[in-house]
Amino acid sequence: MLYNIYNLKWNEEICTLLNIPMSMLPEMKNSSEIYIKTAPRIFFTGEILFAGIVGLAPNFWLT
């Protein structure tokens, strides 16, 4: 696996073996972080914060 789930980092050794530049890989973030805020002038209520992610597990379709 490119991503080491035990130390929560990209695996440099495997990336090197596969010739994948580490700079090409995305930054991993916690799913509860705030990713973006809207501009306050767009909505009358002020900023709207967007946090969290949605995804499917690989075995989702097998159940």
PLY file of the C-alpha trace (Angstrom):
ply
format ascii 1.0
element vertex 63
property float x
property float y
property float z
element edge 62
property int vertex1
property int vertex2
end_header
0.00 0.00 0.00
1.19 3.49 -0.73
-0.37 4.78 2.49
0.80 3.30 5.76
-2.25 3.00 8.03
-0.09 2.38 11.09
1.94 5.60 11.05
-0.56 7.57 8.89
2.03 8.58 6.30
2.80 7.83 2.67
5.23 4.93 2.31
8.40 6.48 0.87
10.01 3.11 0.13
7.13 1.88 -2.04
6.81 5.25 -3.76
10.49 5.09 -4.64
10.16 1.53 -5.96
7.20 2.55 -8.13
8.86 5.82 -9.18
6.04 7.94 -7.71
7.16 11.41 -6.56
6.10 12.12 -2.97
5.22 15.67 -4.01
2.52 14.24 -6.30
0.60 12.66 -3.42
-2.16 14.63 -1.67
-1.93 15.88 1.88
-3.93 13.65 4.20
-6.37 15.43 6.47
-8.66 14.44 9.28
-12.24 13.98 8.14
-13.46 16.43 10.80
-11.28 19.35 9.66
-12.77 22.44 8.07
-11.82 22.29 4.39
-13.29 25.52 3.07
-15.42 28.52 4.07
-17.79 30.46 1.86
-17.36 34.18 1.38
-19.52 36.03 3.92
-20.95 38.37 1.27
-22.52 35.48 -0.68
-24.87 34.32 2.09
-26.87 36.58 4.36
-26.08 34.43 7.38
-22.33 34.85 7.04
-19.75 32.16 6.39
-20.74 28.54 5.85
-18.11 26.02 6.86
-17.59 22.77 4.98
-16.09 19.91 6.97
-16.03 16.14 6.67
-15.79 13.80 3.73
-17.89 11.08 2.16
-16.46 7.92 0.68
-17.15 4.29 0.01
-15.20 1.38 1.38
-13.86 -0.96 -1.31
-16.04 -3.80 -0.04
-19.21 -1.70 0.07
-20.66 -3.33 -3.05
-19.89 -6.85 -1.81
-22.30 -6.75 1.10
0 1
1 2
2 3
3 4
4 5
5 6
6 7
7 8
8 9
9 10
10 11
11 12
12 13
13 14
14 15
15 16
16 17
17 18
18 19
19 20
20 21
21 22
22 23
23 24
24 25
25 26
26 27
27 28
28 29
29 30
30 31
31 32
32 33
33 34
34 35
35 36
36 37
37 38
38 39
39 40
40 41
41 42
42 43
43 44
44 45
45 46
46 47
47 48
48 49
49 50
50 51
51 52
52 53
53 54
54 55
55 56
56 57
57 58
58 59
59 60
60 61
61 62
